[in-house]
Amino acid sequence: MTKFNLKWVYAFVLTLACLFLVQQGLSYQRTVKSVTIVHQEIKATKAKSSQYGVQAKQLDKVKTADIRDTQNIQKIGNTFLNEMFAILPKLNKSDAKSSVATDDVVSAFLGATFGGDVDEGVPTFHLESNDIVYSKAADGSGLGFGTVKYQLGKEETSTTLLMHIENGKITELQTGAVKDTSGRK
């Protein structure tokens, strides 16, 4: 009987040992997965930290005066307007180009100001004034927003422009009319 009980005790101890080893194996596997996840999070955090460090260094290089100095952005905007109002009176607008704007911007400007809906002859165009305010971002890009008043034939008209300026060129132009909703006249 003792041999029989001893076999059961050995079997029971062996079963407990196997269960313990299986449990330790599963615990080890979970720990390895947890460590892998933590390593991935550390790598992602280091990458973000490095990126923020680069951005901080770039911002340290930018002085407040650089952001406020919009002369180069304003020069690009004024060059564009002068070029466009020199092109407008000419008949062939299909080959219109600008030294400071993309072809899409030139096309958008010509469509907004001229539009081709003149009844007779070639109309006269004259830039009366521009009330465009320029701003500059830390990365050197800029915006120009305001109204351009011009003479189209005998009629004085205006259009509102929003210019996006990057790397010395106007890359996007939005045109339209801004209405005064304040109720003032």
LINLINBEL-V570938 format. One record per residue. N is the residue number from 1. OMEGA is omega in whole degrees, -180 to 180 (none if undefined). NEAR is the number of other ideal C-beta (glycine too) atoms within 12 Angstrom. D_LAST is the distance of its C-alpha to the last C-alpha in Angstrom with 1 decimal. Layout:
N,OMEGA,NEAR,D_LAST + N,OMEGA,NEAR,D_LAST
This chain:
1,179,7,113.4 + 2,177,8,112.1 + 3,179,9,111.7 + 4,178,10,109.7 + 5,-180,11,107.6 + 6,177,12,107.2 + 7,179,13,105.8 + 8,179,14,103.2 + 9,178,14,102.3 + 10,179,14,102.0 + 11,-180,14,99.9 + 12,179,14,97.7 + 13,179,14,97.3 + 14,178,14,96.6 + 15,177,14,94.0 + 16,179,14,92.3 + 17,178,14,92.4 + 18,178,14,90.9 + 19,179,14,88.1 + 20,180,14,87.4 + 21,177,14,87.3 + 22,180,14,84.9 + 23,178,14,82.7 + 24,177,14,82.7 + 25,178,14,81.9 + 26,178,14,78.9 + 27,178,14,77.8 + 28,180,14,78.1 + 29,178,14,76.1 + 30,179,14,73.2 + 31,179,14,73.4 + 32,178,14,73.2 + 33,179,14,70.1 + 34,180,14,68.4 + 35,179,14,69.2 + 36,179,14,67.9 + 37,179,14,64.6 + 38,178,14,64.3 + 39,178,14,65.1 + 40,179,14,62.3 + 41,178,14,59.8 + 42,178,14,61.0 + 43,179,14,60.5 + 44,180,14,57.0 + 45,178,14,56.2 + 46,180,14,57.7 + 47,179,14,55.7 + 48,179,14,52.4 + 49,178,14,53.5 + 50,179,14,54.3 + 51,179,14,50.9 + 52,177,14,49.1 + 53,178,14,51.3 + 54,179,14,50.3 + 55,179,16,46.6 + 56,178,14,47.1 + 57,178,12,48.9 + 58,180,16,46.1 + 59,177,17,43.5 + 60,-180,12,45.9 + 61,-177,14,45.8 + 62,177,19,42.0 + 63,179,12,40.8 + 64,180,10,37.4 + 65,179,10,37.0 + 66,-178,21,37.6 + 67,-178,20,34.6 + 68,-179,16,32.3 + 69,-176,18,33.7 + 70,-176,26,31.4 + 71,-179,15,32.6 + 72,177,22,34.7 + 73,179,35,32.0 + 74,179,25,29.5 + 75,178,22,32.3 + 76,179,35,32.8 + 77,-179,41,29.2 + 78,177,27,29.0 + 79,180,24,32.4 + 80,-179,41,31.2 + 81,179,40,28.2 + 82,178,23,30.5 + 83,-176,25,33.1 + 84,-180,41,30.9 + 85,171,30,29.4 + 86,-179,19,33.0 + 87,-172,29,34.1 + 88,-178,34,31.4 + 89,-178,25,32.8 + 90,-178,20,36.3 + 91,-172,15,37.7 + 92,-178,12,39.4 + 93,-177,25,36.9 + 94,180,13,39.4 + 95,-180,13,41.0 + 96,-180,30,37.8 + 97,175,23,38.4 + 98,179,32,36.8 + 99,-177,20,38.8 + 100,-179,32,36.4 + 101,177,35,35.3 + 102,180,25,37.1 + 103,178,19,37.6 + 104,179,20,35.4 + 105,178,36,32.5 + 106,180,31,33.0 + 107,179,25,33.2 + 108,-180,30,30.0 + 109,180,39,28.1 + 110,178,33,29.7 + 111,-178,21,29.0 + 112,-176,28,25.3 + 113,-176,37,24.8 + 114,177,31,27.5 + 115,176,18,28.7 + 116,-177,16,31.3 + 117,179,12,29.6 + 118,-174,20,30.0 + 119,-175,8,32.0 + 120,174,7,34.1 + 121,179,9,35.3 + 122,-179,18,33.8 + 123,175,24,30.2 + 124,179,18,29.3 + 125,176,31,27.2 + 126,178,23,25.9 + 127,180,30,24.1 + 128,-179,19,21.4 + 129,172,17,20.3 + 130,-179,27,20.3 + 131,-175,20,18.5 + 132,178,33,21.1 + 133,-177,20,22.3 + 134,175,32,26.0 + 135,-174,24,28.0 + 136,178,28,31.8 + 137,-179,20,34.0 + 138,-180,19,37.5 + 139,178,16,39.2 + 140,177,21,37.6 + 141,-177,25,35.2 + 142,177,37,31.5 + 143,171,27,28.0 + 144,-178,39,25.4 + 145,177,26,21.8 + 146,-175,25,18.8 + 147,176,26,17.3 + 148,176,40,19.4 + 149,-179,24,18.1 + 150,179,30,20.9 + 151,177,21,22.2 + 152,-173,27,23.9 + 153,179,20,26.0 + 154,-174,11,23.8 + 155,174,15,20.6 + 156,-178,16,18.2 + 157,-180,23,17.5 + 158,174,26,16.9 + 159,179,33,18.4 + 160,-178,26,18.4 + 161,169,38,21.9 + 162,-177,30,24.0 + 163,174,41,27.3 + 164,-174,29,30.4 + 165,178,38,32.9 + 166,177,22,36.5 + 167,176,16,39.6 + 168,179,21,37.9 + 169,173,27,36.5 + 170,-173,40,33.3 + 171,180,27,34.7 + 172,180,22,31.7 + 173,175,38,28.4 + 174,-178,22,25.7 + 175,178,27,23.0 + 176,179,18,20.1 + 177,177,14,16.4 + 178,-178,18,14.3 + 179,176,11,11.4 + 180,-180,10,8.6 + 181,-178,6,9.9 + 182,-178,7,8.7 + 183,178,6,6.6 + 184,178,6,3.8 + 185,none,4,0.0
